[in-house]
Amino acid sequence: MENIKSKIIHTYLSSRFSEKTEEKVQRWIIKDRNANETEQTSYEYWKNMKVEPDQMTYDTLKRVNSKIGHVKPIVKIPIYKIFLRIAAILVPLILFLGGYLYYTSDKNSWTEISVAYGEEKHLFLPDSSEIWINSGSTIRYPKNFEGNLRTVYLNGEAYFSVMRNLQKPFVVHTERLNVKVLGTKFNVKAYAGDENTVATLTSGKVEVNTQANQTTILKPNEQLIFNNQTSKKNIKRVAIEETTAWMSGQLIFTNASLNEIFQTLERKFDVTFKIDKSTSFSDKRCTVKFLKNDSLEDILNILKEVVEGFSYKIEKNKVFISIEN
């Protein structure tokens, strides 16, 4: 086996392979667990090369020594030995990096879309599935869906209209939940700082998996709420308009905490809420609907009417909140 390895590496280093075969050799070098054999073979190849050092060799070595901080030793070593030692280190490294970059370039061919606060985006995936992405969200997907799955990664909120493909399920990965479908329409809300991760189905069928490998099949108009702190889940029926309200500019909250409402408003209006330290509102929950054209001030005035003792002050992009108990 060792002789075969040596022949392959010698042939590769002397550029005798075709371009297609060269790619395979690069991948083999990366996957090969016995790096010592590869390094030794590379060293032997360089040692047997008949290359005489010239002035360019000395100048190059001088620049290398200067960059790596090498101090010239008192004991003189023939230049060709120094060059061979450097080569013995560099060749395997170049082989590895070159092969690794080539091999992983296709694997890492991903597109990442980030949506700023106060904005929304609509896009088509490589399989013609559609995604509507809410503000403050990031989604990552491959430029081409290869293999047995169509996989995307989501941090934030997005509504998916997935093209049906029985042979290649569509999977949305979030930090807490994974949603697997064949072809359907659903919404996933999975912001990193939120109390809950929420998956809501509007048509078709989805399979929701938790970190503990608990699987739940959702039916149309069902919503799974996963508490990120307690890992408890709850399933309830919801109206379709509640699920897709944000896509039309509306905000609908059902028995929502003030903290959840503030987080949503921060993303929608690109502001920061500052809560008075003496304020306690953990027990206050609201069911309220805000319309498309409602401004931030309109919404805060409605909250002022709904929440007893609620007051606010807006200074540029900061909203200061206090609640008298």
N, C-alpha and C positions, 0 to 999 in steps of 0.2 A: 504493500500500500504506500510505503514511504517513497519508493522509486516512482510510483505513479504520480504522487503529489509533487515531487521534485520536477518531473517532466512537465507537468501542467504549469507550474509556476515559472519554470525556465522559458517555456514557450510563450507564456503570457507576457513576461518581462521583455522578451525579444520581439514583441509585436507580431507574432506569427498567426494569431487567431483572427478569424473574421470578426466583424463588429458585433454580430449577433452572439457568437460564442463567447466573446470577451465579456459581454454582459452577464452571462451565466457564470463565468469564472469569478467575476466580482462578487456575485451573490454567494457563491460557494465559499469564498475567502471570508466573508462576513460571518457565515453560519458555522464555519469550521471551528470546533472547540479547541483543537490543539494548535494554539497560536505559536508555540515554541518552534514547531517544525517549519511553519511558514517563515518565521523570522530567520531561522538558521539557513533555510534554502535561499532566501533573499540575500543573506550575507554572503553565502558561497558564490552566488551569481555575481555579485559586485566584486568579490575578491578576485575572481577569475577574469574580470574584464581587463583588457589591455588598454588602459587609458593613462597617458603620461600627463603629469601635472604641468600646467603652463602658468603664465603670469595671471591669467584670468582666474585660475584655480586659487592662487594665493590671495588675490584681491577679494574673491567671494568668501573665502574662509575668514579673512580679516573682518569683513562686514558681519558675518555670522557671529564671530567671537565678540564683536562690539555690542551687538544686539542682545546676546544672552549673558553678557557680563563675564565672559571667560577671560581669566588672567593667564598670560603666557607662562607656562611652567619653566623652572630652571633647567630641568632635564629635557634635552631636545629629543623630539620624536619625529621620525621621518614624516613628511607631509602626506604621503600616500596612505600611511596607516591612520592618521587622523581623519583623512577623508573617508577611508573605508569604515571607520567607527561611526562617523556621522551618517554615512550611507546606510549602515546596518540598522540604525535607529529610524532614519527617515523613510526608507523604502517601505517597510511594513506599515508604517503610519500612513503614508500616502496611499498605499494599496487599500488599507482599511477605510480611510476617509473617502477616497474616490468611489469605492464600491458602495459604502454606506449611503453617501449622498445620492448616488444613482438609484440604489435599491429602494430608498425611502422617499424619493421625490414623487413617485406615483402614489405611494401609500399615504402621503401627507398632502395630497392635492385637495385641500378643503377650502371652502369659502366661509368666511365669518361675517355676519351682518350685525352691527350694533345700532340700535335706535336711541337717539338722544331723548332726554326728558322733553315733553311737550310736542313730540313728533310720533308719527305712526308710519309703517311701511307695508307695502303689498308686493309680493314677489312670487315667481314661479320656480319650482324646483326642476331638476333635470328630467323627472318623470312626468312633468306637467301638473303635478300637484300644486295647489295654491296655499300660500300662507299670508295671513294678516298679522303683523307684529306690533304689539303695543309699545308705548314709550318705556324707556329704561330697560329694554330687553336686548338679549344677544342670542343669536341662533347660529349654529355651525352645521354645515352639511357638505358632503363630498361633491366634487364637480361632476362625478358620474357615479350612479348607484351600481356597484359591482357586488358579486356574491349573492347570497340568499336573502339578504335583508336590505331595506332602505332605511338607513339610520340617520337621525338628526339629533343634535344636542341643543337644549333650550335652557336659558336662564332668564326668566321673566314670564311674559304672557303672550300667547299666540293662538290664533284660530286656524285650524287646518281643514282644508278640503282635499282629501287624498284620492288620487286615481286608483281604482280597484286593480289589484294584481294578486291573484290567489297564490301564485308561485313565489312571490316576493313580498312578505309582510312589511309594513311601514312601522318603524319604532321611534318614539320620541323619548329620549333620555333626559331626565331632570335629576337634581341632586337627591330627591327623596322617592320619586316614582318613575316608573317606565310605563309608557302607554303603547300597546301593540295593536295594530289594525290591519285589515286587508284593503279596505276602501270605505271611507266614511267621512263625516264632518264632526269635529269636536274642538273643544277649547281646553287649553292647559294654562294654568296660572301657577308659576313656580319661581317667584322672586326670592332671592337668597335671604333677605331680611324679614320676610313675612312670617306670620304665625302659622299659616296653613299652606299646603300645596293642594291645588284643586284641579280636578279633571272633570269636564262636563261634556256629555254626548248629546248631539242634536239629531243625528241620524246614523243608521247602521248599527255597528256593534264594536266595542273596544274591550281589550283585556288590560287591566291596570295591575301592575306588580309593584309591591312595596319592597323596601330593603330587606325585610324579613321573609321575602319570597311568598308573601300572601297574595293570592290572585283573586281579582274581582272582575266579573263580567258586567259591564254597564249596558243598560238599555237606553233607547232615546229618551231625552229629557231627564236622565238621571245624573246626579252630580256626586262625585266622591270627594270628601273633604278629609285630608290627612293632616293631623296636627304634628308639626315638625318637632315639638318638644316632647310630647307624650307618646308619639307614634300610634295614637288612636285614630281610627277612621270612622267616618259617618257617611251614610248614603241617603240622599233625599231627592225628591222630584222637584224640578224647577221649570219655570216657563222659559221658552226659547229666547224671548226678548231680553230676559235677564242675562243670558249667556253672551249674547251678541251685542248688547247695548253699547259697550265701549267702542265698537267698530263704527257706530253711527254718531259718536260724540257724547252719548249719554252715560250717566253713572247711576247705577242702581245698587243700593246696599240693603241687605236683608239681615236684620239682627246683627249688624256689624259693630265691632268695637271702634271707638274713636281713633285708636292708634292705626287700625286698618284704613280708616277713611283718610287720615292725615297722610299715610304712606302713598295712597292712590293719588291724592291731590298734589303731592310733591312731584310725582312722575308726570302727571298731566300738565301742570302749569310751570314746571321747572323752578320750584321754590323750595325753601327749607323751613320746616316748622320748628320753632323753639318753644318748648313747653316750660312754663313756670315750675320751679322745683317744688313749690309747696302744693302744686296741683296734683290731685289724684283722681283718675277717671277710669281706672281698670274695670269698674263695675258698670260703666255707662255704655249702653249699646243703642244703636239707632237703626230704624228702617226708613229709608229716605231715597228719593229719586231726584236727580239733577238733569236738566235738559241740555241739549247740545250747545245752545248759545249762552248758557249761564256762565258768567265770569267768575273768577275766584272770589271776588267780593260778594257777588250774588249768593254763592254757595255758603260762604262764611256767615252771611246774614241769616240764611235759612237755618244753619246750625245753631245760631244764636237764639232762634225762636224754639228750636226743638230741644236743645240741651239747657237745662236750668243753670244759671250762673255763668254761662259761656261768654267770654269776651275775647277780642282779638285786636291786634295792631299790625299793619303792614308797613314795612320799611324796606324799600327796594325789592329784593328777592327773598326776604325773610318775613315769616309770619310768626308773631309772638302770641302765644295762647295762654290764657289763664281761666280757671273754672273755680268759682266760689262754691264751696260745699255747704 
